Amino acid sequence: MVTRPDGNADEASFLEGGEATSFLVHEMEMEEQQHSSSNGSAKKSHFLTGRGLLLTAAGAAGTAGVCLVAAGLFESRGGNVDIGLNKVSGPATIEAFDQDLASPNQILGTFGQNLRTTHENAGTFAKILEPSDANLVAFSQTVGANPETSRSYSASSTIDQGNEQSQQKTTKWAVWISDIHVDPLYGIPSTPSGSACVAYSSSKVFPESATANNPYGIIGCDPPPSLWDSALEAVRKVSRKFDPDALIFTGDFVRHVPDYTENPIETVSDLIGRAADEISEKFKVLGPSAKLVGTLGNDDNPRNYQLNVTNTPSNPWFRRVGGELREAGTMPYTREEAYKMGGYYATEFHNILVLNIQTVTYSMFFAGENPDEDDPFGQFHWLEQQLTTASEKGQKVWIIGHVPPGIETFGYKALWKPKYVDRYMAIVQDKTLGKVIAAQFFGHTHSDEFRLLPDAPEGAGAMLISSAISPIYSNQPNVRLIEYDVDTGLIQNMKVWWANITEATTTTPIEWKSGYTWRDIYPAYPDPAGLTNAGLTSWSKKLEEAAIAGGDEWTQYTEWYKAKYANPLMKTRKDDPDSTEDEKLRLLKEYFCAVKVQNQDAYNDCAGISSSSLEETELPATSDDFAVMEYYRKANEKFWSRFPRLAKAMGHVFRNFAKAHAGPPPTHSD
C-alpha cells in the first residue's frame, strides 16, 4: 500500500495463476496549489490528483505482469516535475524520473515497453480505460486481439519469451482537429451584409430562414456551436476504441470576421476558452501536456490577421489567450510562461518534442506594428535552437502550425511572404535539423492534402494538412485520428470521420460516419516505415499517374479533398464529361506543382504560367476577413477563367446546391 500526499492510497491486487496483474493508477490532473516557501513568499507547485483507473496487464500464463504505482508530490522544477514510480512487480526496474506534467497515458507511454506489454501468445494487452463520468469507479477490460487494435498496442521493447526475443513497432493514436470556426451568432444577422451566418463572401447573404432550417450549419458558412459539439462528441466516442494519448489542434477556434462581434477582444478570448474547456471535458483522461492546443489561426485574434509584433517577454494577446488555455486545462502552467511571448511553445511526450508554432505572422495578409520583421517574435531562432537540442538528444520532433507554407489550391496563391518561406525551408530542410522532424501538421486551407519539401534530408517526415470542421469553404465537416510510431514519431496511418450536414435538419439529427483509412485507400504508398517526405514524393508521382490513367487512388483523393463534397479536382477524373483532356492535364499539372512548398514565382514557373497570361490579383488594402476572402474569390475566378468548360460545370454544381439548401431567396444584399 502506498500513500499519496493527499492521504489517498493506491492499491495493487494480484490475480491468481500469473495470467494477469491488475493495479490501480490515477488519472493525473494538474491542480495549482498555493503554498508558502521558506521565506514566506507565495509559490506555485503542482499536485497530481487522481481518479481511479484500472490497468490490466495480461500476459501468457505464468508470466509476471507489471505493476507500478504513481505517487508523490510533483513540484515544478524548471519546467519538469519529479514523479516517483514505485515498482511493485514486473520484469523491469524503474526509478524516479523527470517528465512534463502529464496524464497517465503519457507517463505510462514513456515506459510503454514495460507497462503496455503485449505477448504474441496472449491476444490481450494493457489498456487504460476512460472512467465513468457518473461514479469514476475503477474498472477493467481485457481486449481481444484484432488487426485494428492490436497493432496500436504492440510493444516496442524486446520481450523475453524464454530463449526468443521479438521486436515490434509501438504505435499509438492521437486525435487531430482543425478549423472549428464556431459562430455563437449563427442565425443572427451579424455581418455588414446582413447574412444570418458568416459566409465565404461578403456578397453572399443567407437569410434567417436558411439557418433555421439547417441547425448544424450550411455549406458556405461558419457553423453554430451545435456542429462543434457534435463533432467533439463523435470523436470522443470513436476514440474509446483507439485510446488516443494526445490531441492535436491546428488552429482557428473562432468564426471568420471576429471583428464584427460585440467587443471582439472579450468575444474571441472567451470563445477560445470555451472551446478549450469542451476539449478538456470530453478528453478528461488526457493531461494538459497531452492536449497539443495553442497554435492559433488568423481568426483567433480580434482583428483577424492583425497583431502587433512585440519584442518583450509578454505579448498582451498571447498572455490573454495563454491564460484561457491554462485555465481550461489544455496548457501546463510552465508552458504558458513561454507561450505568452510569441504564441509558440515546446512540450514533450514519449521521445517526441512537439513544437507548437505561430505562423499567422508569416502570412501574406499579416498586418499590425512591425509586420515585416526578419524574425517575428524570434520564432525562427527559437525553432533552430529546439531542433538543434532535439538532434543532440536523439529526439524526434512534431511541428504544429496553422497557415502552411507554400501555395493554396483554391486560387493558387502563396500563403506566406517569400522571405519567410525561404527562412523556414532553410531550417526544416537543413541536413542535420531536418532529419529529426518526424511530422508537420497544418490547417487553414480546409482541404485534406499533403505538401512536399523539395530538398528535405533523408528520413524527414510528412507535411500534412487537415480539412476542417467548419464547412465555409465547400467541405463537409470532418475530424481524424492519426496513428504514429512512438519511437520514430512517424505517422503510420490516419482515419477520418465525417458528417453530411445537408442531411441534418430540425427533425433529422446529424450523423457522423466512418470515412476512410489512409493505408486502405492509398495502397500504392511505398514506405513501410511511415509517412515520410520521400515516401510522399514517390507516391505523388504515382498519384499523378493514376489521375491521368483514371486510377482509383486519384478518385479517392478527389473524394476526400473536400470530404465528400463537390470540388474542382473531381473534374479532373478521367470519366468526367465537363472538361476536355487538355483542361484536365493542365489542371493536374498546376495542382501537383502546388503540392510542392515554394514561392509564387517558382510555382508559376513549375506550372508554366507566364506573367503575360496571368493577371495578378491585387492584395487587399486591409487584412479584414471579408477583404481577404474577396481577394481569394477574385483569384479563384481568374484561375478558373483559363478553364472555361470546367468553371462553367463547377458553377452549375454550386448554383444547384445553393438553390437546394440555402432556403428562400434573400430579401436584401449588400
N, C-alpha and C positions, 0 to 999 in steps of 0.2 A: 504494500500500500504506500503510495507516495502522496504527500500532502502539498497542495499548491499554496501560494501566499494568501489567496482569498479564503483558505480554510477548506476548500473542496478537495476531494480525493479522486484519484484516477485508479480504477480497479482493473486488474488483469485476471482473466479466468481462462483456464486451460481445459480443452476438451479431451476426453479420453481417447486413447488409441493413437495419438500423434497425427491424426488426419488433418486437424485444423487447429489454429490458435486464434482465439478471439480476444480483443482488447479494446479498451475504450480510449479514444482520443478526443480532444476537444476542438470544436470549431474555433479557430483563432480570430478574434475580432479585436481591433485596437480600441482601447479606451484611453483617452488622455487624462491622466491623473495629476493633480497639482499636489506637490508636497514640498516641504522646506528643505533646503540644503543646509549644510553645517553652518554657513554664515547667515542663515535666516532668510535669504532671498528665495523667491518662488522659482521653482524649476520644474519643467515638464519631463515626465518619464512615462513609459508605456507599460501597461499590464496587458496580458492576453487573457481575455475572459473566454469561457467556453460554453458550448452546447454539446451535449453528448452525441458522439457519432461512433458507431461500432464498425471496426475494421475487421474483416475476416480474411486471414491469410491461409488459404487452403493449399495443401500440397499432397504429394503421394503419401501413402500410409507409411508411418514410421519416420517421416521427415520432420525435423523440428521446424516449427513456424517462427515467425519473427514477431516480437512484441516489444514495442518501445512506448514509453510514456513521456509526453512532453510536460515539463514542469518548470517552475521558477519565475522569478521576476526578471523581465526583459527590459533592461534600461538602455535608453538611446545612447549611443557612443559613436559619434562621427558618422551618422547615417546607418549604422548597423546596430543590431541588438544581439545580446548573448542569449542563446536558447540552450538550456540544459536538456539533453536527451539521456534518460537513464535506461540502460539496456536491461531487459528482463530475461529475454531468452532469444536464441537465434544464432545464426552462423557467423555474424559479423560483430565486431566491436565498434561502437560509435560513441565518440566523446563529444563534449560541448563544442559548438561551432558557431560562427557568426553568420547571420542570414538577415536580409531585409525583412522588416515586419511583414508577415505574410500569412496566408491561410494554410490549413493542414495539407491541402493539395500541393502547395509549393514546397512546404517543409519536407513532406514525405517524398515529393518528387525529386528533391535533391539527393536522396538516398534511395532512389527507386529500385536500384539493383538489390537492395536488402529488404525493402518494405513491400514492394509490389512484385513479389516473386511468382512467376508462372512456371509450373512444372509441365513439361510437354505431355507427361503421362496423366496429369490430373484433370485437365479440362476445366479448371476453375482458377480464379485469380483474385487478388486483393482488390477491393473497391471501396472507396469512401462514398457513403450514401447521403443524400440530402435529408436532413431531419424533417420530421413532420412539423409544419408551421403551427399546428394546433397544440401539440404537447411536448415537442422537442425531445422525445424519449429516444434512447439509444436503440438501434435495431440493426439487424444484419441481413445480408442476402448473398447467396452464392450464385454466381453467374456461370452458366454453362458455356463451354467454348463454342463459338461460331465464327465464321470468317470475318464478320464485320467488327466484332468487339474484341476478339482475342488478339488481333493484330495491334489493337490500341493499347493493350496492356502486357505485351510480351516484354520480357526482361532484357535489358541491355547488358547486364553483367554476366560474368561467367558463372554458371550454376553447377554446383558439384552434384553429379549423378553417378555415384560410385567412381569408376575409373574414367567416365566420359565427361567431357567439357563441351558446352554448346554456347554459341554466341549469337544473340538475336538483336534485332533493332528495336529500341524502345520508341514507340510513338504515342503521342497524346493529342488531345483535341483542344482547340480554342475557338470561342465564338468571335465572329467578325461582323460588326455593324457599322454602317456608314450613312451619312447624309439623311438624317431624320427630317430636318426642316419642319418641325412641328409648329402648327399655327393655331394658337388658342383662340384666334379671332375668326377661324373658319366659319363661314355662314354669315358674317357681318361685313358689310362694305367698309373696308379699312385701307383702301388704296386710292390714289388720286382719280383713277378711272371709275371708281365705284363698284368694282368687281367684288363679289362676295367671297372670293378666295384669291390668294396671291397667284396670278397666272404667269406663264412664261414670257408674256409680252404685255407692255403697258396698254396696248391697243386691244387686248383680249379681255372681254368683260363677261363674267359668269354671273347670272342673276341669283338671287337668294333661293329661288325655287330649285335651281340646279344643285346647290349644296344641300338643300333639304332632302332631295331625292337620292343623294349619294352620301350617306353618313360616314363612310370610311374614306372618302376622297374622290377626286376626279383626275383622270389623266390630263396633265397640263396645268395642275395646281399643286401647291403645297398642301399637305394633309392635315386633318384635325387630330387632336390627341387620341381619338379612338383608334386610328390606324397604328400609331406608335404603341399604344397599349397592347393591341392585338399582336403586333409583331414581336414585342418583347415576351409576351406570354407564350407565343408559338415557339420561339427559340429556347425558352426555358424548358418547355415540355420535351422538345426533341433532345435537349441536352442531357436529360436524365439517362438516356441510352448510351451517351458517349462520355459522360463525366468530364467535361472540359475543365482545365485547370487555369484558364486565362480568358480574358475578354478584351478584344481589340476594338477601339473606336477610331475611325479616321476622319472625324470632324463634321461640322455643321449640325449642331443641335437645333438651331433656330431657323424659323421661316425666312424666306427672302424678304427684302426691303424691311429690315427691322427698324429702320429709322422712321417708318410711318406708323409705329406703335406709340401709345402714350408713354412718355418717359422711357425712351429706349434704353438708357443705362440700367434702370431697375428691371425693365421687362426682359432684356436679354440675359442679364446675370441670373435673374430668377428662373427663367426657362432652362438655362444650363444646369442650375442647381436641382430643379425638379426632375429633369431627365436623368441626371446622375443619381438622384435619390431612388428613382424607379429601377435603375440598373442594380443598385445595391440591394434593393428589396427583393428583386427577382433572383439575384445570384448571391444569396447570403453566404454560401459556402466559400466564396472567393474573398480573400482579404484585400486590403487596399492596394498592395503591390501587385496583385494578380489582375486587377482591373486596369488595363492599359489605356486609361482615359486621360485626356489632357491636350491632345492635338486639337487645335481649334480650326474651324473653317472660316471662310471670309464672312459668313453671316453670323458668326459667333462674336459679333462686335457691334456696338450701337450704330456705327457708321459704315457698315459693310467693309470695304477694303481699306478704310482709312484708320490709321493708327499711328500715333507719334512714336518714332524710334528714339528710345532713350538709352543713355549710357550710364545708368545708375543701377545699384543693386536691386531696385524695386520699381517696376513699371506699374502705374496705377491700375490699368485694366487687368493685367495678368495677376496682380496681387488680389484684386477683387474676385476674379474667376477661380484662382487657386484656393481661396478661402471657401468658395462654394463647393468645389470638388473635394476638399478635405472634409468639410462638414458632412458631405454626402457619403463619405467612406470610400471614395474612388481614388484618393491620392494620399499616400502617407505624409505625415507632418514633415518629415525630413526632406521629402521631395518638393513640398510646397515652397520651401525656402529657396531652392534653386529655380523653380518654375516662375516665380514672380519677377525674375529679372528679364526674361525674354520669351516666356511661353514654351520653353523646352526643358526636358529633364531626362535623366537616365535612371533605370531601375534594373534589377536582375532577378531572374528565376532560372532554375536548372543551371546550365552553363551558358545561358543566353543573356547578353547585355541588350536591353531594349532602350532604344533612343527615340523618344517622342520629340519630333522636331516641329518647328513652326515655319510653314512655307508660304503663308499669305504675303509676307513682306517681299517675296521674290516675284510676285505676280505682276503681269503687265499692267494691272489696274491699281496697284498699290499706291496709296496717297497718304499725305499727312506730313508732319515735320520730318525732315531728313529722310525722304523716301528713297534716295539713290545712294545710300552709303555703300561702300565696298563690302562691308560685312555687318549687316544689320544685327544689332544685339550681340555681336561677337559670336554668332552661332556657328559659322564655318570653322573658326579657330577651335571652338569647343568640340565640334564634330571630329576634327582631326585628332585632338587630344584623346577623346574617348575611343576612337578606333585604334589609335596607337597603343593605348593601355590594354585594350582587348586583345590585340595582336601579341603583346608581350605576355599576357596571362593565359593565352591559348583559348580565349573565349570566342564564341560566335555572336553575331550581332543581328538584331532586327531593327530596321528603321521604319518608323510610323509617321506619316505626314498626311496632309490634306491635298493641296494642289500638287499634282505630279509635274515633274519637268517634262519638256518636250511639246508635242503638238496634240491638241484635242481633235476629236474626229466628228465634230458637229459642223463647225465652219472651217476646220482645218487651219487653225491659228495657234501660234505659240502661246503657251501658258505662262512662262517665266520670261523675264528680261534676259537678253543674251548673256550679259556678264555673269549673271547668277547661274545660268545653266553651265557655262564654262567652268566656273569655280567648283560647283557641285560635282560635275563629271570628273574633274581633276582629282577630287577626293575619292569618290566611290570607284573610280577605275584605276586608282593607284595600285601598282603591282603588289604592294605589301598590304595596304589597308583594305583594298577591295576584296581580298581573299577571305576576310573574316565576316563579310556581310552575307548572311545566310538568306535574308529575305528583306524586301522593301514593300510596304503596304501604303496605298494611297486611295483617296476617294475623289470627290469633286465632279467627275465627269458624268456620273450617273450611268455609267456603262460598264459592263463586265468585260475587262480587257487585260492585256499584259503589255509590258514595254521591254525593249531590248537595249542593253548597253553595247554600243558598237565595239568597244575596246576593253571590256572588263577582263580581269585576270581569270585564270582557270580556277574553277571552284566557286566563283561568285554566284550567289543565289538569285532567285527570280525577283523581278519587279512586277507586282500585281496591283490591279485597280479594281475596286469593288463597285458594283452597281449600288442603287440607293433604295431606301425605304420610301422617300418622297417620290411621287410619280410625276413631278412637274415637267421633267424633260422626256416625256413619252416613254416611260418604262413602267412595268408592273413592279410593285414593291417586293423586295426580297431581302433575305438575310442568309448568312452562311456560317458553316463551321469549317475550320481548316485542321488537317491532321499534320503534325510536324514531328520530326525526329528530335528528341530531347538532347542528343549528343551533338549532332551536326547543325541543328537549327533549321535544316532544310524542310520546306513544305513537301509533304508526301501526297496529299490528296485534298479535295475540297468537296463539300456537299452544300447544295443550295436549296432553300425552301422559298416559295413564292406564293402570292395571292393574286387572284384576278379581281380587282376592285370594281370592274364593270359589272360583275355578277352580284356584288353585295348591295343590298337595298335596305330600306327601312324595315322590311319583313324577312329578308334573307341575310343572315349574318355572314361575315367574311370567313372564308375557308382558306387556311394555309396548307399548301400541298408540297410534297416532296418534288424537287425539281430535277437536278442532275447530280451525278457524282463524276468529278473531273476525269479520273482514270478510266471510267467506263465509256464516256462519250469521246474521249481523245486517245484511243489505243495506240496511235502512231507516235505518241510522245516517247522519246528513246532512252531517257536517263533513269535507270532504276534507283539511283541514289536519292532522287527527289527532283523538285523543280529548281533548275539552275538556269543561269543566263545562257550558258552554252546549249543546254538541252532545249530551251525555248527558241533559241536562234535556229537550231536544226529543225525543230518542229514547225516553226513558222514557214519555212520553205515548203515543207510537206503540206501545210495547211493551205498555202497559196496554190500549190499544185492541185490539191483537192478542190479548191474553188474553181479553177479553170476547167477541171475534168468533171465537175458535178459530183464530187465525193461527199459522203455523209458527214465527215468531220466538219466541213465548212457549213453545211446545212445546220448542224448542231450549234456551231459558233454563232451564226446569224440569229438563230432562235433565242439564244441566251444573251446576246449582246445587249438587248433591252428587256431581258427577262420575259420572253414570250409576247412581246408587243411589236406591232408592225414597225419596221425601221428600214432605212435605205440599204443596209447591207443585204437584206433579203432580196433586193432587186438585182444582186449580182449572181444569184443562183442560176445554174445552167438552164433550168427549165422555165425561168421567169419570162413571160411574153412581153413585158412592158419596156424592156431595154434591149438595145442592139448588142451584138457581141463586142463591138468596138467600145461602146459605153461601159460594158461590164469589165473589160480588160483595163480600161483607163481608170475606172474607179478602184479596182483591185490594186492596181499599182500605187495609186495615191494613198489608199488605206495602209498598205504594208510599208510604205515609206513613213507614214505617220507613227507606226509602231516603234520605229527607232527613235531613241531620245536624241534630239538635235534641235538647232535653232531654225527660225523660219527660212532663212536663206538656204541653208543646207537641205531643208525639206523641199523647197521649191526646185532645187537642182535635182534631187533624187526623183521627184515626181514628174520632172520635165515640164514644169510650169515656168514660162518665161515672164519676165516683168511686163513685157508689152501686152501679153494676153491676160494679165491678171490685174484688174482694177482693185487697188488696195482699199480696204475698209478703214476709215479713219478711227483712231482710238477716241473714245468719248472724252469730253472735256472734264467730266466729273467721274467719280467712282461710285456714284449712286447705282443701286442694283438694277433699276429699270434702264439706266443708260448703258450698263454693261450688257444686259440681256438684249437690248436693241442692237448693240454692236454685233453680238453673235448672230442675231436674227438676220441682219444685213449681210454678214459674212457668209452665213448659210445660204441665203438667196443667191449671192454672187457665185458661190461654189457650184450650186446646182444649176445655175443658168447655163453652164457648159455641158449639162446633161439634160437637154430639154425633154426627151421622152420619159426619162427616169423621174425628173422633177414633176412632170405632169401626173405620172402614175402615183407618186407619193402624195401629191396634193389631193388627189382623188380619195386616197385612203383616209387622210386626216379629215377631209371635209365630211366624209360619210360618218366617221366616228363622232365628230362634233355634233352632227345632226342627231345621232342616236343617243348620245349620253350627256350632252351639255344642257338639256332642258329647253324650255321655250326660248325664242329669240330674245336677246337683251333689249331692254327698253331704253337704254342710254349707252353712250360710248364717249370716249374722250377724243 
